[in-house]
């Protein structure tokens, strides 16, 4: 099967960078919206029997980008693509992964069902909010992580006496993976309790952070409120605080909140398009790593070997 790449409108820059690294153009397509908001897609090239990778983040506007992805997949299926891989750098609705209160939906599962029904053969995602979401799919799922990219960047900073900090108990596993890559540096955990959506309170810091350089690692920064509270608390006893997050959702005035925080630097990836880097926000590109993953999937090779 021939390898083809096609991009939705959510993150054309990342898709173009991946295509450039693979030495191939993006597959041409017509994507527009009718006056009533309906999305129209037409694939402009023959893709019969091809191995097609659709690159689309389900980021703001979440519902538009999700629907666009589903329609592109359906168009590819009806054009007889040989295999369709949905490359979703940011998987929207991932935080609705369980019922916390009565009569709530499990929307992360619904999105997984929609992708399968639309015609996706497999899914490639970056740092899911919780790994259990892989079990929502009845098709193969490859989850890759930005941890190697972050570890390389932090090592280049030559930080003295670092400690990796998980912003809550749920982030401990991935924080530990980062700490391992940073020469097995110490790990601390913030005891955080959520009182409501996008609201949290910090009770304790478990671990020794006194006089160290704290490196907070989380998968998502949304409003920025929780991270800023963590930075303020850590700043009372640490030397400096860096913040790492795979997905910069940045709802509302999150960027302004982060810019005025005590954090030395906020480092994110380009899984979600950011219009411009600011004084404190540094964007690392996932394009090179994702291009390697796509080639390995296309050639039926191991994806996990890339993490080594």
N, C-alpha and C positions, 0 to 999 in steps of 0.2 A: 504493500500500500504506500502511496505517496503521502508525504507529510505536508499538511496544510495548517496555517494559522489564520484565525479570524478574530476580530476584535469587536466587542460591543463599544458603547460610547462612554462607559464609566471611567476607564483608565487607558486611553489610547496611547499615552506616552509610554507606559510600562509595556504594553503589547508591542509597540513599535521598537522598543529597545530589545525585547526578546527576539523579534523577527530579525533585527539587524545583527545580533550576535549569532543567530543561526544562518545568516547569509541568505535570507529569503524574504520576499515581500509578504505583506499581509494580504489574504484573499480579499478581493474586491467585493463589496456588497453595498446595497442601497438600504439605508436605514433612515426612516423619517417618521414624523407624527402627523396624523390628520388633525383637522381643526378641533375635533372633539377629544383629542388626547390619545386616541388609539395609535398603536405602534405598527408600522409596516416594515417588513424586511424582505429583501430579495437577494439571493446569492448570485453574483454576477459572473461567476466562473463555474466550469464543470468540476464537480467534486465527487462524482460517482466512484464509489469504491475506495475513496481516500481516507487517510487517518487524520481527522480534523480535530484541532484543539481550539476551543472557544474561550477567549480570555475576557473575563468580565467580573468585576467586583460588585457585590451586592451592598453598595454603600449609598449614602444620601445622594439623590432621592431613592430610597431603598426599594419601594414598590415598583417604580418605573424601571430601575435597573434589573430587578428580578424578572419582571415581565418581559423585558427586552431579551434577557438571557434565554428564557423559556421559548420565546418565539424564534430566536436564531436557531436553537437546537431543533425545534420542530421543522423549520425550513430545511435544515441540513438532512434530517431524517427523510423528509419527503423528496429530497434530491438524491437519495440513495448513497449517502456517505457510508463508507465501510465501517468506521468506528468514530464515535463522537466523545471526546473528553472535555468536560466542563472544567476549565481552569478558573477557580474562584479564589483569588488571593485573599479577599475578605468575605467570609460567609455571614451575610446578614441574618438576623433572627436567631443567631447562635445562643444568645443569652436567655431565650425562651425555650429551654431544654427540658423542663420538668414542670410539674404542677406544684407550686408553692402554696397556693390557696385553692379552695374549692371553685369548681366551674371555670378553671383557666384552661386555655389551649396549650398544646405543646407544639409551638409553631416551627421550631427547628426540624421536627419530624415531618411536618406538613411540607416544608420546603424540599426536604429530601425526597418525599413522594412525588412532588411536582416535577423535579428534575428527572426522575426515572420515567415517569409517564410521558414527559415531553420527548424522550428518546436518548438521553445521555447514556453512554455505554460505561463510563467510569467518571470519577470526580477527583480533581487534584485541588487541595486546599492548603492554606498556610496558617499554622497555629490556631486551630479550633479553640473556642472558648473552653470547651471540655471535650476530652477525647472520646467520650461515650457517644457523641453525635455520629461517629463512624458507624455505630450499630443501627442507626436509623435507616441506613441505606441497604438496598438489596442488590447493589452493584458495587464493584471494587472502589475503594476510597484510598487515595494516597495522601497522607498528611505530612507535610514537611514543615520545618521550623526555621525561624530566623536566628536561632541561638548561635550557630556557627558564625554568622555575619556579625552579630553583636560582640561575640567573644574576640573576633579579630580586631574590631574597631577599638574595644576597650584595651586590649593588649598594646595597641599602638600608642595609646595615651600614656603608658607607663605610670599608672596610678600607684601611689604608695599605700600599702596597708588597706587593700579593698575588702569590703564585706558585701556580699550579695544579699539583698533584702526582698523577701516575698511580701507583697502588700496585703496578702491574706492567706489563710491556710490552703485554699484551693490552688494557689499559685506556687506552692512549695515544690512540687515535683519538677517543674520547668526551671524554677530558680536554682534548684540543686544541680540540674544539668548545666546551667550556665556557670555556676561556681566550680564545677568539676573541670570545665574547659579553661577556667581562669586559675589553673594550677591548684585546684582544690582549695580555694580561698574559703574563709568562714561563711556561714549562712545564718541569717536572722529572719524572724517571722513577725509580722505585725498582726496583733490580735484585733481584728476589725469586725464590727457588727453593723449590718445594714438595718436601718430603721425604716427605710422606704426606698422606692426606686430612685437611683442616683443620689442617695443620701447614706452616709456611713459615719460611724464614730470609732475612734481609736482608743483602745483600753490599755494595751500593754505592748511592749516590744520584747520578744523572746529571743535572747542571744546578746552577745557582746558587740556593741557598736561604738563604744566610747573611744573617741579620738581617731576613728577610722574614716575611710572614704566610702560612703554608702552608695550602692548601685541597686536601685529599685528596678525590678523586672516584672512587667505585667504584659498580658496579651493585648489589652485595649485601654486607650485613654479616651473617654467620652466627654463628659462635661469638665473634667479636670479637677473637680472638687475633692474627690477622694485622694488623688495623688498629691495635691497641694497640702492637704492635711497631713499626709504621711511625710512629705518633705519638711514641713514646719516642725513636726515632732522629732524627726531625725536630726534636724539642724541644731537642736538644743544640745546634742552630745557628740555629733560627728564633725569631721573636718570639712568635708564637702559632700554634696549629694548629687548624683547623676540619676537620670530616669531613662529607662529603656522600655519601649512598648512597640510591639509588632504593628499594631493597627492604630493609626491616629484618626479616630472618628471626629473628634473636636466639634462637638455640638455647641450651638449658641456662641458664647464669648469665651470658649475654652482656651483659645490661643492667647487672648489677653490675660486670662487668669494665670496661665503657665508662664508667660513672659514676665509677669510681675512677681513670680514665686522666688523662693530662695534656692531653687535648683541651679546647679552650675551649668547643666546642659540637658536638654530633652532629646533623645535619639529615637527616631521611629524609622519605619521602612516605607516604601512607596506602594504598599498593597492598596492604599487609598490615595487617590490623587490629592496632592497639596498644592495650592496655587503658587506658593512661594515659601522658601525657607526664611525664617525670622532669625533674630539675634541669638535666641537660645535653642531653637528647634533645628536639628540636623536630620536630614533624610538620607537613609542608606538604600541603595537599589537592590531589589531582589531579582533583577532581570537575568544576571549571569547564572545565578543558582537555578532559577526556574528553567532557563534554557537547557541546562544540563539534565534536569529532571525530565523535561519533555522529550529530549533525545533518548534517554534511557527507557522511558515508557514506550516510545515509538519502536525502539529496537528490542522490546521485551527483555530488558535488563533490569537488574536490581536498582531500586531507588534508595534503599537504606544505606547502600555502600557509599553514597555521596556524603553521608554524614561523618564518615570516617576519614 
